[in-house]
């Protein structure tokens, strides 16, 4: 299984951002912010996992102004808390208005295939003093898109708290624009594709079980490639417990994103509220980008509202 972009914490954060409040814009304030805590586990051997909580965080801002809707996500590890001072983070922003869209994606590069390679990469960054970022900017009309991408090397200490500096560098160094067609019916980005998919899963997943819930996949465009986001299976949970609370009326869904050209797929899991004014809002997401690494995002207790009971 190969991870499709955006990867690791960026993908998890994007999943959460796509549904947080976006499914009910008419009932939402003009600005909504929610926070998630990032936990991580590694598997140094095939027999067991070693986990650490609160190694990072995610902040989601959802805005609406007239016909314009924006979802903005920042998620990453905190080098002061993460094992071996790992510094991995990602940022995704999607804006749609009157059939046009703009997408910005930014993340630290991470191509390690084993735990030993990951440790070596951390040591290399420390010695070289540099961290590599990959960024993409795409603007879209109803049938056309233009993409600019860049690979940046910044100071190794640059964390998600220095987002503005990295975004500024991306704008300055982005490559020559590359045009492409936007097929009809293709969502402007991952966030809005997942928003649509989860919204349409609410009814089938509450009334069906397992693989019997049928929801059509949603296609989207990211960095000149077409992807399909699909619901693989789901289960309804009257009560769903996490480390931050017990949530009532939850759907536990399993999803997949597949690159149409390469066939590479990425599987992940999201638990989200099934009804009420916050329906579709995730309370937990889990992603394994490598066999030895698992990332988990949990909605913080301060963001849970009326849908939770105190965890006991």
C-alpha positions in Angstrom: 0.0 0.0 0.0 1.5 3.4 -1.0 0.4 6.6 0.7 -1.2 9.1 -1.7 -0.7 12.8 -1.0 -1.3 14.4 1.3 0.4 11.9 3.5 0.8 10.9 7.2 -0.4 13.7 9.5 -1.4 15.9 6.6 -3.8 13.3 5.3 -5.3 12.7 8.8 -5.7 16.4 9.4 -7.3 16.9 6.0 -9.8 14.2 6.7 -10.8 15.9 9.9 -10.9 19.4 8.3 -13.2 18.3 5.6 -16.1 17.5 7.8 -15.7 19.8 10.8 -18.7 22.1 10.6 -18.6 22.1 6.8 -21.7 19.9 6.5 -23.9 22.6 8.1 -22.8 26.0 6.7 -26.2 27.6 7.0 -26.3 26.9 10.8 -22.6 27.8 11.5 -21.0 31.0 12.5 -18.8 32.7 9.9 -15.7 31.3 11.6 -15.4 27.9 13.4 -12.3 26.5 14.9 -11.7 23.0 16.4 -8.7 21.4 17.9 -7.4 17.8 17.9 -4.6 16.1 19.8 -2.1 13.9 17.8 -1.0 10.6 19.3 1.5 8.3 17.6 2.6 4.7 17.9 5.6 2.8 16.4 6.2 -0.9 16.0 9.9 -1.7 16.4 9.0 -5.4 16.1 6.1 -7.1 14.5 4.8 -8.3 17.9 3.7 -5.1 19.7 3.1 -1.3 19.4 4.7 1.4 21.5 2.6 4.6 21.8 3.0 8.1 23.0 0.1 10.6 23.5 0.0 14.3 22.7 3.1 14.4 20.4 1.4 17.1 18.4 -1.9 18.8 17.5 -4.2 19.9 14.8 -6.0 23.2 14.4 -8.9 23.5 11.9 -10.5 26.8 10.8 -13.6 26.7 8.7 -14.9 30.0 7.3 -17.9 31.1 5.1 -18.5 34.5 3.6 -21.4 34.6 1.2 -20.8 32.1 -1.6 -17.2 31.5 -0.5 -16.3 28.6 1.7 -12.8 27.9 3.1 -11.4 25.0 5.1 -7.9 25.5 6.6 -6.0 22.8 8.4 -2.6 22.8 10.2 -1.4 19.6 11.8 1.9 18.4 13.0 4.2 17.0 15.6 5.8 19.1 18.3 9.6 18.5 18.3 9.7 19.3 22.0 7.2 16.4 22.7 7.7 13.9 19.9 10.2 11.0 20.2 13.7 11.9 18.9 12.4 15.4 18.3 10.7 14.4 15.1 9.4 17.4 13.2 6.7 16.4 10.7 3.8 18.6 9.8 1.4 19.5 7.0 -1.0 22.3 6.0 -4.0 22.2 3.6 -6.3 25.0 2.6 -9.2 24.7 0.1 -11.4 27.6 -0.9 -14.4 27.3 -3.3 -16.6 30.1 -4.6 -19.1 30.1 -7.6 -17.5 27.1 -9.3 -13.9 28.2 -8.9 -11.4 26.9 -6.3 -8.0 27.4 -4.9 -6.0 24.6 -3.1 -2.7 24.9 -1.2 -1.0 21.8 0.1 2.3 21.8 2.1 4.1 19.1 4.0 7.4 17.9 5.2 8.9 15.3 2.9 8.8 11.8 4.3 9.8 8.8 2.2 11.2 6.4 4.8 10.1 2.8 4.4 11.4 1.5 7.8 11.9 2.6 11.3 15.6 2.5 10.9 15.4 4.8 7.9 13.2 7.2 9.8 15.8 7.4 12.6 18.6 7.9 10.1 16.6 10.7 8.4 16.1 12.5 11.8 19.9 12.3 12.4 20.6 13.6 8.9 18.4 16.6 9.3 20.0 17.4 12.6 23.5 17.3 11.1 22.6 19.1 7.9 20.4 21.7 9.6 17.8 21.4 6.9 14.2 20.1 6.4 12.7 19.5 3.0 9.1 20.6 2.3 6.9 19.8 -0.7 4.2 22.3 -1.7 1.6 22.7 -4.4 -0.8 25.5 -5.4 -3.7 24.9 -7.7 -6.4 27.2 -9.0 -9.4 25.8 -10.8 -12.3 26.9 -12.9 -15.3 24.6 -13.8 -13.3 22.8 -16.5 -9.6 23.9 -16.2 -6.9 23.9 -13.6 -3.4 25.4 -13.2 -0.9 23.9 -10.8 2.4 25.2 -9.4 4.7 23.1 -7.2 7.9 23.5 -5.3 10.4 21.6 -3.1 11.8 23.8 -0.4 14.7 23.4 2.1 14.2 25.3 5.3 16.0 25.3 8.7 15.5 22.0 10.5 13.9 23.8 13.5 11.1 25.2 11.4 7.9 23.7 12.9 4.2 24.2 12.2 4.4 27.3 14.3 6.4 29.0 11.5 3.7 28.3 8.8 3.7 31.8 7.4 7.4 31.7 6.7 7.2 28.5 4.8 4.1 29.6 2.8 5.9 32.8 1.8 8.8 30.7 0.5 6.4 28.5 -1.4 4.9 31.5 -3.2 8.3 32.8 -4.1 9.8 29.5 -5.4 6.8 27.8 -7.0 7.6 26.4 -10.5 6.2 27.5 -13.8 2.4 27.0 -13.9 1.3 23.7 -15.6 -2.3 23.7 -17.0 -4.6 20.6 -17.2 -8.3 19.9 -17.8 -10.6 19.4 -14.9 -13.1 16.7 -15.8 -16.8 17.3 -15.1 -18.1 16.2 -11.7 -14.6 16.2 -10.0 -14.4 17.8 -6.6 -11.9 20.7 -6.2 -9.9 18.9 -3.6 -9.6 16.2 -0.9 -11.4 18.1 1.8 -14.6 18.8 -0.1 -14.6 15.3 -1.6 -14.5 13.7 1.8 -17.1 16.2 3.0 -19.5 15.0 0.3 -18.7 11.3 0.9 -19.3 11.4 4.6 -22.5 13.5 4.3 -23.9 10.9 1.9 -22.8 8.0 4.2 -24.8 9.2 7.2 -28.1 7.6 6.2 -26.8 4.3 4.7 -24.4 3.7 7.6 -27.1 4.3 10.3 -29.5 1.8 8.7 -27.1 -0.7 7.2 -24.2 -2.6 8.7 -20.7 -3.5 7.5 -20.2 -3.7 3.8 -23.9 -3.4 3.0 -23.8 0.4 3.1 -23.5 1.6 -0.5 -22.2 5.1 -1.2 -20.8 6.2 -4.6 -17.1 7.2 -4.6 -16.2 10.8 -5.0 -13.5 11.9 -7.5 -11.1 14.8 -6.8 -8.0 16.5 -8.2 -4.8 17.0 -6.3 -1.4 18.1 -7.8 -2.3 17.1 -11.4 -3.6 13.7 -10.4 -7.1 12.3 -10.2 -8.1 10.3 -7.1 -11.2 8.4 -6.0 -12.3 8.6 -2.3 -14.4 5.6 -1.3 -16.3 4.2 1.7 -15.2 0.6 2.2 -17.4 -0.3 5.2 -19.0 1.3 8.3 -20.6 0.4 11.6 -23.0 2.3 13.8 -22.0 2.8 17.5 -24.6 4.1 20.0 -21.6 5.0 22.2 -18.0 5.4 21.1 -15.2 5.9 23.7 -11.9 7.7 23.0 -9.2 9.0 25.4 -10.9 12.4 25.3 -14.5 11.4 25.9 -17.4 9.1 25.2 -19.4 10.1 22.1 -23.0 9.2 21.5 -24.4 8.2 18.1 -21.3 7.6 16.0 -20.4 6.0 12.7 -17.1 4.2 12.5 -16.1 4.3 8.9 -13.3 2.8 6.9 -12.2 4.7 3.8 -9.8 4.5 0.8 -8.2 7.0 -1.5 -6.9 5.6 -4.8 -4.7 7.2 -7.5 -6.4 6.6 -10.9 -3.1 6.6 -12.8 -0.9 4.5 -10.6 -3.5 2.4 -8.7 -1.8 3.3 -5.4 -4.2 3.3 -2.5 -4.3 4.7 1.0 -6.7 3.3 3.7 -7.7 5.1 6.8 -10.4 5.1 9.5 -12.7 7.8 10.7 -15.3 7.8 13.5 -17.8 10.7 13.1 -21.1 11.9 14.7 -24.1 10.4 13.0 -26.9 12.9 13.8 -27.7 16.3 15.3 -26.3 19.7 14.4 -22.7 18.4 14.4 -23.4 15.3 12.2 -20.4 14.4 10.1 -17.9 15.9 12.6 -15.1 13.4 13.2 -14.2 12.5 16.8 -11.3 10.1 15.8 -9.2 9.3 12.8 -6.5 6.7 12.4 -3.9 6.2 9.6 -1.0 3.8 9.1 1.2 5.3 6.4 3.9 2.6 7.1 3.6 -0.9 8.7 5.6 0.4 11.6 3.9 3.8 12.2 0.3 4.7 13.3 -1.0 8.2 13.7 -4.2 9.0 15.6 -6.1 12.3 15.9 -8.7 12.8 18.7 -11.1 15.7 19.1 -10.2 17.6 22.2 -12.6 17.5 25.1 -13.0 21.3 24.9 -14.3 20.9 21.3 -16.8 18.1 22.0 -19.8 20.2 22.8 -23.1 18.4 23.8 -22.3 15.1 22.0 -20.0 13.7 24.7 -20.1 12.5 28.2 -17.1 12.8 30.6 -14.7 10.0 30.0 -14.5 7.6 32.9 
